[in-house]
Amino acid sequence: MNDGRVKALKVSLGEAVPEHLVLELLSHGSPPTVSEGEFLSHFSRLLEVFGRCRLSTALLNPETVCLLISLYAKPPRLAFVLLDVGRSFRVEVATPKGRYEFYRDGLSSLLGPGIRFTPRRLGRSLLGDYVPVAGGYLALCKRLEGYNPRYTAEGRRSWFVYEAQGNPVPANVAHLLQLLAGRGSNSVKHP
C-alpha cells in the first residue's frame, strides 16, 4: 500500500475518512458487495453526514471524493452516482435495476432524504457527470488498451467500467485516492 496516497487523503480531507477504513478498503479483504437496498441506506446516511458540504461529481472536490470513498464501506455490485448538492439538491444513483432519485422534503431533517425509484434499464453508456461505485467491476478514468469497457459514463470526466475477476475495491479506491493526490489540495485537473 502506498503511504503517499493515505497522506494525500489526510492532507486533502483531514480525518473525515478514518485511516483504518482506507487501509481496510485498500486491502484484499475489503468489504464484500451488498444489496442495492443496503447500499442506498448507507448512501442516505452519508448524505446526512456530508449534508452541509458542497458535493459535485462534476467537480470532484475533496468532500465529494471523501463521500465516494466512504461509499466503498458498503459497495454495491455496480452503481453510478451523480451529485450536485449545494445551491441545489440533485442526487441520483443509476443501477442495473433502475434509477434512484433522492429528494428533500419536510421530514428530511428527521428521516433523511426520500428516495424515488424509476425502473429503467441501465444502458452501456451514461451521459452526465456520473461516477461509478463498483464492488464487482473495475472503474477507471482511462481506457485500458486491449479491453472493452462493459459500461462508460461520459461527463466532464469519462469513466470506464470493466469486468473484474478478483476484488476490484482496492483498485477503485486507490484510483479515487490518485485523483486527490494528482490534484493538490484545492482543485481537480479536468481533462
QUIJOZI-V334809 format. One record per residue. N is the residue number from 1. D_FIRST is the distance of its C-alpha to the first C-alpha in whole Angstrom. Layout:
N:D_FIRST, N:D_FIRST
//
This chain:
1:0, 2:4, 3:6, 4:9, 5:8, 6:9, 7:12, 8:13, 9:13, 10:15, 11:17, 12:18, 13:19, 14:19, 15:19, 16:20, 17:17, 18:16, 19:12, 20:13, 21:13, 22:10, 23:8, 24:11, 25:11, 26:7, 27:8, 28:11, 29:13, 30:13, 31:17, 32:19, 33:22, 34:25, 35:28, 36:29, 37:31, 38:28, 39:26, 40:29, 41:30, 42:26, 43:26, 44:30, 45:29, 46:26, 47:29, 48:31, 49:28, 50:27, 51:31, 52:32, 53:29, 54:30, 55:28, 56:28, 57:26, 58:28, 59:27, 60:23, 61:24, 62:21, 63:23, 64:23, 65:19, 66:19, 67:21, 68:19, 69:16, 70:18, 71:20, 72:17, 73:18, 74:21, 75:20, 76:23, 77:24, 78:24, 79:26, 80:26, 81:26, 82:29, 83:29, 84:32, 85:32, 86:34, 87:38, 88:38, 89:36, 90:35, 91:32, 92:32, 93:30, 94:31, 95:30, 96:32, 97:35, 98:35, 99:35, 100:34, 101:36, 102:35, 103:38, 104:39, 105:43, 106:45, 107:43, 108:39, 109:39, 110:40, 111:38, 112:36, 113:36, 114:38, 115:37, 116:39, 117:38, 118:40, 119:40, 120:39, 121:37, 122:34, 123:35, 124:32, 125:32, 126:32, 127:33, 128:32, 129:29, 130:27, 131:24, 132:22, 133:21, 134:20, 135:19, 136:21, 137:20, 138:18, 139:19, 140:18, 141:20, 142:21, 143:23, 144:22, 145:25, 146:27, 147:26, 148:28, 149:26, 150:28, 151:28, 152:28, 153:28, 154:30, 155:30, 156:29, 157:26, 158:26, 159:24, 160:23, 161:23, 162:22, 163:23, 164:20, 165:20, 166:17, 167:15, 168:15, 169:14, 170:10, 171:11, 172:13, 173:12, 174:9, 175:13, 176:14, 177:12, 178:13, 179:16, 180:16, 181:14, 182:17, 183:20, 184:20, 185:21, 186:24, 187:25, 188:23, 189:24, 190:26, 191:27
//
